[in-house]
Amino acid sequence: MDFPDIHSFNQIYDCIVIGAGIEGSSTAYRSAKLGYKTLLLEQFCLPHSRGSSHGPSRLIRFAHSKMRYAEMMPEMYDVWNRLEEESNTKLFQKTGLLIVGRPSNNVVAERVKVLKAMKTPYEELTHPQGLQRHLPDATFGPDAIGCIDKMALVVRADKCLKCFQDQFVAHGGILHDEEKVLEILPGTLVTVVTNKGKYRAKSVAITAGPWSSKLLNPIGLEPPIKVWRVNVCFFKERSIGTYSKWPVFIDSTDSGFVCGFPSNDYPGYMKMGYHHLWKEVDPDERDYKIHGESQVDIEFLKKYVRRHFPGLEAEPAIVETCMYTCTPTEEIIIDRHPVYSNIVYACGLSGQGFKLAPIVGKMLCEMAYGKQTSYDITPFTLKSLLARSKSKL
């Protein structure tokens, strides 16, 4: 292989971050802001929609099922606010979050317990009339109950991603897109081989999202992650503005949950996604149909809209595709290589990753530079995940 940029191999970076999705961009931003010489590598031309970080909106909330995530939220909100101030870009919309459940499951009770512990403003809705007050143009059935997380925000995903990247460069970081990593060679200095050159660094952070296994497996790491394709649907309002002032909602169904956003991403169109574990796909072949299964979530959402949302057209007007990378228990992994401590990684974050990005980036930097992590990393290690997964067998 011919490497035209010989100077790139002669210089030594403090850290190379692989993957410029939200986790990698956050990690690189944090590293550069601390004054470290940092290189951020992205295989696609930026911006792109091939991974998991694109799109107009994501949700930040306190209402988690696990306290370890909720306990990160105060700092998370602070970091997102600082990014908004640094970039002079409006990144948030306060909407609140409505969690919808049924007496037959513990979804609402679990969230209320967490909200109470975090002393976060909330409202418990113990009968359908309470839900109707917040979502007057939807019907969730006579047994529906819920709670409102009043601190929940919608973040402008595309803008957040770009702000991290722009601020990374503003702090002296070096960003290379359209440069695919081909090989990682561990050592006291880690060598990263790409389709355009070779680079050396004192540490490497791997945040490759759906491509994580393709980079981690060759260096002896085999996290149990699977990649699945998700269709995000936008349903047209029959009367424009009907759903524009709603809170975000998460409705726990028997087979998964539906998440819906107010109709502000594309005015007049309400965004919905169906969270369910689908058949595994190769991230490089995500646009191929998988024996008809690529439409399952779309068909589910069409039936869901017909049943619960009379103010929406039941046929999605816009369908956008992204990928989820999940572990069997849907727990995230943040860890270091067991032999080469200067190689750290995060993976399996889909469904959690965007809102956690500021803290994931912070902890990866702390690990890469041999510092004590701000939060206990034990629950997020591969060893802990495998132990929890085994206990559920």
C-alpha positions in Angstrom: 0.0 0.0 0.0 1.2 3.5 -0.9 1.0 6.1 1.9 1.5 9.5 0.3 1.5 11.5 3.6 4.7 10.4 5.2 4.6 13.4 7.7 1.4 11.9 9.2 3.4 8.9 10.5 6.2 11.0 11.9 4.0 13.1 14.2 2.5 11.5 17.4 -1.0 12.4 18.5 -2.1 12.3 22.1 -5.3 10.6 20.9 -6.9 9.3 17.7 -10.7 9.1 17.8 -12.2 6.7 15.3 -15.7 7.5 14.2 -17.2 11.0 14.0 -20.7 10.2 15.2 -22.0 11.9 18.3 -19.9 9.8 20.7 -16.7 10.3 18.7 -17.3 14.0 18.1 -18.0 14.5 21.8 -14.8 12.6 22.8 -12.7 14.5 20.3 -14.1 17.8 21.4 -13.4 17.1 25.0 -9.8 15.9 24.2 -9.0 19.0 22.1 -10.6 21.4 24.7 -8.3 19.9 27.3 -5.3 20.8 25.1 -4.4 17.4 23.8 -3.3 16.9 20.2 -6.2 15.0 18.7 -7.1 13.5 15.3 -10.7 12.5 14.5 -11.2 10.1 11.6 -14.5 9.5 9.8 -14.9 7.0 6.9 -17.7 9.0 5.2 -18.0 12.5 3.8 -19.5 14.8 6.5 -22.3 15.3 7.0 -23.8 11.9 6.3 -26.8 9.8 7.1 -25.1 6.3 7.1 -24.9 5.8 10.8 -26.9 6.5 14.0 -26.3 10.2 14.8 -28.0 12.0 12.0 -31.6 13.4 11.8 -33.3 16.4 13.2 -34.1 15.4 16.8 -33.3 13.3 19.9 -34.6 13.3 23.5 -32.8 14.2 26.7 -34.6 13.1 29.9 -34.4 12.2 33.6 -37.1 9.5 33.3 -34.8 6.5 32.8 -35.4 3.0 34.1 -32.0 2.9 35.7 -30.6 5.3 38.3 -27.0 5.2 36.9 -28.2 7.0 33.8 -30.4 9.5 35.6 -27.5 10.4 37.9 -25.6 11.6 34.9 -28.3 14.0 33.7 -27.5 17.1 35.8 -24.0 17.3 34.3 -25.3 16.2 30.9 -27.7 19.2 30.8 -24.8 21.5 31.9 -22.5 20.3 29.1 -25.2 20.6 26.4 -26.0 24.1 27.7 -22.3 25.1 27.5 -22.1 23.8 23.9 -25.1 25.9 23.0 -23.4 29.0 24.5 -20.0 28.2 22.9 -21.5 27.7 19.5 -24.1 30.5 19.7 -26.5 28.0 18.3 -30.0 27.1 19.6 -29.9 23.4 20.2 -32.9 22.6 22.5 -36.6 22.8 22.8 -38.3 22.2 26.1 -41.2 19.9 25.5 -41.5 17.6 28.5 -41.9 13.8 28.1 -45.0 11.7 28.7 -44.3 8.1 29.6 -47.4 5.9 28.8 -47.8 2.5 30.5 -50.5 0.2 31.8 -51.2 -1.3 35.3 -49.9 -4.6 33.9 -46.4 -3.3 33.5 -44.0 -1.3 35.8 -42.9 1.2 33.2 -44.5 4.2 34.8 -43.8 3.2 38.4 -40.1 2.7 37.6 -39.8 6.1 36.0 -41.6 7.8 38.9 -39.3 6.2 41.4 -36.3 7.6 39.5 -37.8 11.1 39.1 -38.6 11.2 42.8 -35.0 10.1 43.7 -33.6 12.8 41.4 -36.0 15.5 42.8 -37.0 16.3 39.3 -40.3 18.1 38.5 -42.8 15.5 37.4 -46.5 14.7 37.3 -48.1 11.3 37.8 -51.1 10.5 35.7 -53.2 7.7 37.2 -56.1 7.6 34.8 -56.7 8.2 31.0 -58.2 11.6 31.6 -54.8 12.8 32.8 -53.2 11.7 29.6 -56.0 13.2 27.6 -55.2 16.6 29.2 -51.6 16.5 27.8 -52.4 14.7 24.6 -55.9 15.7 23.7 -55.8 14.4 20.1 -54.7 10.9 21.0 -56.4 7.8 22.5 -54.4 5.3 24.5 -57.2 3.2 25.9 -59.1 3.0 29.2 -56.3 1.3 31.1 -53.6 3.8 30.2 -51.6 5.6 32.9 -48.6 7.8 32.7 -46.2 10.4 34.1 -44.6 13.6 32.8 -40.9 14.3 33.1 -41.1 18.1 33.0 -37.4 18.6 32.4 -37.2 16.6 29.2 -35.8 18.4 26.1 -35.7 17.8 22.4 -32.2 18.4 21.0 -31.5 19.3 17.4 -29.4 16.3 16.6 -27.8 17.5 13.3 -26.9 20.8 14.9 -25.5 19.2 18.0 -23.2 17.0 16.0 -21.9 19.8 13.8 -21.4 22.0 16.9 -19.2 19.3 18.5 -17.2 19.0 15.3 -16.8 22.7 14.7 -15.8 23.4 18.3 -13.3 20.5 18.1 -11.6 22.1 15.2 -11.8 25.5 16.8 -9.8 24.1 19.8 -7.1 22.9 17.5 -8.4 19.4 16.6 -7.7 17.8 13.2 -10.7 16.3 11.5 -10.3 13.9 8.5 -13.5 12.7 6.8 -13.7 10.3 3.8 -10.9 8.3 5.5 -11.6 4.7 6.5 -9.7 2.9 9.2 -8.4 -0.5 7.8 -6.3 -1.7 10.8 -5.4 -0.9 14.4 -2.0 -2.1 15.6 -1.7 -2.0 19.4 1.4 -1.1 21.3 2.9 1.6 23.5 2.2 3.8 20.5 -0.9 2.7 18.6 -0.7 2.7 14.9 -3.8 3.4 12.9 -3.8 2.4 9.2 -6.3 4.0 6.9 -7.0 4.1 3.2 -5.0 7.3 3.0 -2.2 6.9 5.5 -0.7 5.8 8.8 -0.9 7.6 12.1 0.5 7.0 15.5 -0.9 8.0 18.9 -0.4 7.5 22.6 -4.0 6.4 22.8 -7.0 5.5 20.6 -10.7 5.9 21.3 -12.9 3.7 19.1 -16.5 5.0 18.7 -17.4 3.4 15.4 -21.1 2.8 16.1 -22.5 0.1 13.8 -19.0 -0.7 12.5 -17.6 -1.3 16.1 -17.3 -5.1 15.7 -15.4 -4.7 12.5 -12.7 -2.7 14.3 -12.8 -4.4 17.7 -12.8 -8.1 16.7 -9.4 -7.9 15.0 -7.8 -6.6 18.2 -9.3 -9.4 20.3 -12.5 -7.7 21.6 -15.8 -9.3 21.0 -18.6 -7.3 22.6 -22.0 -9.0 22.0 -23.5 -6.2 19.9 -25.9 -6.5 17.0 -26.8 -3.9 14.4 -30.3 -3.5 13.2 -32.0 -1.2 10.8 -34.7 1.2 12.0 -37.2 3.1 10.0 -38.3 6.5 11.4 -41.6 7.6 10.1 -43.2 11.0 9.7 -47.0 11.1 9.6 -48.8 14.1 8.1 -51.3 16.0 10.3 -54.8 16.2 8.9 -55.0 19.7 10.4 -51.6 21.5 10.4 -50.4 22.3 13.9 -52.5 19.7 15.8 -49.5 18.0 17.3 -46.9 20.8 17.3 -47.1 21.7 21.0 -47.2 18.2 22.4 -44.7 16.7 24.8 -42.6 13.9 23.4 -44.3 10.6 24.3 -43.0 7.0 24.9 -45.8 4.4 24.9 -44.8 0.9 26.1 -46.6 -1.7 24.1 -46.6 -5.5 24.5 -43.9 -6.0 21.9 -41.7 -2.9 22.2 -42.3 0.8 22.6 -43.3 3.7 20.3 -41.6 7.1 20.7 -43.3 10.1 19.2 -42.1 13.7 18.7 -44.1 16.9 18.3 -44.5 17.9 14.6 -41.6 20.4 14.6 -38.8 18.6 12.7 -40.8 18.9 9.5 -43.7 21.2 10.4 -47.0 19.4 9.8 -45.5 15.9 10.2 -45.2 14.0 13.4 -42.2 11.8 14.0 -42.5 8.3 15.3 -40.3 5.3 15.8 -40.9 1.8 17.0 -38.2 0.3 19.2 -37.9 -3.4 18.8 -35.1 -5.8 18.2 -35.1 -6.7 14.5 -32.9 -9.1 12.5 -29.2 -8.2 12.4 -27.9 -6.4 9.4 -24.4 -5.6 8.0 -24.0 -1.8 8.3 -22.4 -1.7 4.9 -25.6 -3.3 3.4 -28.3 -1.6 5.4 -30.3 -0.5 2.4 -30.9 -4.0 1.1 -34.3 -5.5 2.0 -34.0 -8.4 4.4 -36.7 -10.8 3.3 -39.4 -8.3 3.8 -38.5 -7.6 7.4 -37.2 -4.1 6.6 -40.8 -2.9 6.5 -42.1 -4.5 9.8 -41.7 -1.4 11.9 -43.4 0.7 9.3 -46.4 -1.6 9.2 -46.6 -1.6 13.0 -46.6 2.2 13.1 -49.3 2.5 10.5 -51.6 0.3 12.6 -50.6 2.2 15.7 -51.4 5.5 14.1 -54.8 4.3 12.9 -55.6 3.1 16.4 -54.4 6.0 18.5 -54.0 9.1 16.3 -57.1 10.1 14.4 -55.5 13.5 13.5 -52.8 11.9 11.4 -52.7 10.3 8.0 -51.9 6.6 8.6 -49.6 6.3 5.6 -46.1 7.8 6.5 -45.2 10.7 4.2 -41.5 10.5 5.0 -39.4 7.5 6.0 -35.8 8.0 7.2 -33.4 5.1 7.9 -30.8 4.8 10.6 -29.1 2.0 12.5 -29.2 0.8 16.1 -26.3 -1.0 17.7 -27.4 -2.8 20.8 -26.3 -5.3 23.3 -28.6 -8.2 24.4 -29.7 -6.4 27.5 -29.6 -3.0 25.7 -27.0 -1.8 28.2 -24.1 0.4 26.9 -20.5 -0.6 26.9 -17.7 1.8 27.9 -14.4 0.0 28.5 -10.7 -0.3 27.8 -8.8 -3.1 26.2 -7.8 -5.6 28.8 -4.2 -5.8 27.5 -3.6 -2.4 25.9 -5.0 0.2 28.3 -4.4 3.0 25.8 -7.1 1.6 23.6 -10.6 2.6 24.9 -14.0 2.1 23.3 -17.7 2.7 23.5 -20.3 0.7 21.7 -23.9 -0.6 22.0 -25.2 2.9 22.7 -28.2 3.1 20.4 -31.3 4.2 22.2 -29.2 5.8 24.9 -26.2 7.3 23.2 -27.1 10.7 21.9 -28.2 12.1 25.3 -25.3 10.4 27.0 -22.7 11.7 24.5 -21.2 14.5 26.7 -20.5 12.1 29.5 -19.4 9.2 27.3 -16.9 11.6 25.7 -15.7 12.8 29.1 -15.2 9.3 30.4 -13.4 8.0 27.3 -11.0 10.9 27.5 -10.3 10.2 31.2 -9.7 6.6 30.4 -7.5 7.3 27.4 -5.3 9.6 29.4 -5.1 7.2 32.4 -7.2 9.3 34.8 -9.9 8.3 37.3 -13.3 8.4 35.6 -15.9 10.9 36.9 -18.4 8.1 37.2 -18.0 4.5 38.2 -17.3 2.6 35.0 -17.9 -0.8 36.4 -21.5 -1.2 35.3 -20.6 -0.3 31.7 -17.7 -2.7 31.2 -17.9 -5.7 28.9 -17.2 -8.0 31.9 -20.2 -6.6 33.8 -22.5 -6.8 30.7 -21.6 -10.5 30.1 -22.1 -11.3 33.8 -25.6 -9.7 33.7 -26.5 -11.4 30.5 -25.4 -14.8 31.9 -27.5 -14.3 35.0 -30.6 -13.8 32.9 -30.2 -17.1 31.0 
